[in-house]
Amino acid sequence: MRILGIDPGLRTTGFGVIESVGSKLHYVASGTIKTESVVSGSLPDRLRVIFDGIREIAARYEPTCASVEIVFVNVNPQSTLLLGQARGAALTALVTADLVVSEYTALQMKKAIVGHGAARKEQVQEMVMRLLSLPGLPGKDAADALGLAICHAHAGSSLAALARGATLAPRAHAQYRRGRTY
């Protein structure tokens, strides 16, 4: 399974590609998509750079699935809206490349990589370097993207095993108030 991780950002979007063979993880590629060269007031042009960059990465590395960080709410609502639009451009690029997309919070990714959700960026970089046997530290945005891919490699296989092991059937014996059943 080849996984593309995306850490969305309006100025810098990180990407990381890993291959998961059983329990072994192998580094394929990582980097960033930067929109600094675009005129800062041109949001549509920045979103286009993100969209085109992710489409190019998906075409070049041919991942089988993708994982994207879920946007958290910042103190500044305007920043949250802009980040959400960058994330939307990334999701659209992934979906138009026919990839199944999974989403994880930064807390989930940090717990999967470092062991606790309050990890600093430097700790994520260090653990990603160790888990993938990299010769040096990846950039912060690329490390987050690789962390998302690693998180999906672990969680995705567990979720798939659970789905294969049990089929869910509607329950007829329990009722909500007013007689509705689930």
N, C-alpha and C positions, 0 to 999 in steps of 0.2 A: 504494500500500500504506500503510495507516495502522497504526502500531505503538504499542502501549501498553507502556511500560517500568515495572517495579515494583522498588523497592528495599525489601525487607521489613524491618520492625522492630516490636518489640512496643509501644514507646511512640509511634514515628513511622514510618509507612510512606510512602515517597515514590512519586509517580507522575508519569509524563511521557508525553505523546502527541505523536507527530510524524507527518508525512506524507512519504513517500518517492516522488518522481516521477522516475524515471530515476536520475540521480546527484544530483539536487537534494533537499535536506531542508528541510521547512517546519515551524515550530513550530505546534502546535495548542493545547496546554494543559499545565499542570503544577501540582503542589501536594503537599500532604501529608494523610494521614489520621492524626489524633492520637487516642490512647486515654487521654489524661491525665484526662479528665472521668469515666472509669470508676473505680470503687473499685479501688485498686492490688492488692488481694488477689484480685480476681475475674478470673482468667485466661480462663475461658470467655466472659465479657462482653467482654473486650478482643478476643478472637479474632472474636467476632460483629461488632464494630465494623469490624474490618479486612475481613472477608468482605463485609459489607453495603456498605462504602465502595467496594470494588473492583467489586462488581456494579453499583453506581450509576454509576461512572465508565465501565465497559464499555457500559452502556446509553446513557449520554449521548453518548459520543464515537464509538461503533461502530467500534472497531479491527478490523482483519482478522487480526491476530496479536499475540502478546505475548512479552516477554522478561523474565526474572526473574533476579536475582542468586542464585548458588549460595552457600549458607551455608558459611563457613569455620569451622574449629574454634578457639574461643577458649581462653585459658588456663583460664578458669572453665567447667567442663562444664555447670553449671546454666544459665549464660547462653546457651550453645550450644543446649541443649535448648529453652529458651524462644524463642530466635530461630527455631529449626527449626519450632516450632509456629506462629509467626506466618507463616512462609513457607508452611507447609502450608495455612493458612487462605487465603492469597493465591492459591496454586495451585488450590485447590478452587474459589474464586470464578471464576478465569479459565476453568477447564475446564467449569464449569457454565454459563458464558456462551458455550460452544462455540468457544473460541479455541484455536488451535494455539500451544503454549507452547515457547519456546526458552530455554535456560539458559546463563548465562555467569558466569564467576568475576569477582571484582573486578579481578584481574590482567588478564584478557582485556579487560575494559571499559576499564581505564586505558590499556592499550597501544593500543587502537583510538582512544581520544579524545586522549590526551596524547602517546603515543609511547613511554612506558615504564611498567612496572608498579608502580614505586615512587612514583607521583605522589601528591601531597597532595590533600585535598578541595578546597582553594582553586584548585589548578591545573585540576582537573576542572571546577569552576564556570566558570573563565575560558574554557576551551576550548569548553565547551558554549555559552556566551554567544556566542563568535565563530562557531562552526559553524552556529548557528541564527539569527544576526544579531539577538540579543535586545537590548533597550535597557538592561538591567541584569543583574546576577548573579542567577541563580536560587538558592533555598535549597539547602543541602548535600544533603539527601535528595532533593529534586526534581531537582537536577543529576545525581546518581547515576542516578536513574530515566531521565532524558533520555539520559544516556550509554549506558545499557543499550539503549534504543531505537535510538540512533544505531549502536551496535555491531551490533545485529541488522540494521539497514538495510544495512550494508556486508557483514557476514558472511553474512547470509541470502541475499542475491542471488548471492553467489559460490558458496555451497553449492548453491543451486538450479540454477545454470548447470552445475556439476559433475555434478549428478544427471541433468540433461537430456543431457549430452554422453556419458556412458558408463553402460552397464548392467553391473552386477556379476554375474558368473556363478561358480558354485562351481568350485573348482579340483580337478581329478581327478589331477593329476600330483604333487602334494606330499603327503607323509605325515608324521604325527607319530610319536612312538615308539609302540610296540605296535600299529601298523597302522592307526590312525585317520586319516582323511583330512579335509580341509577343502575 
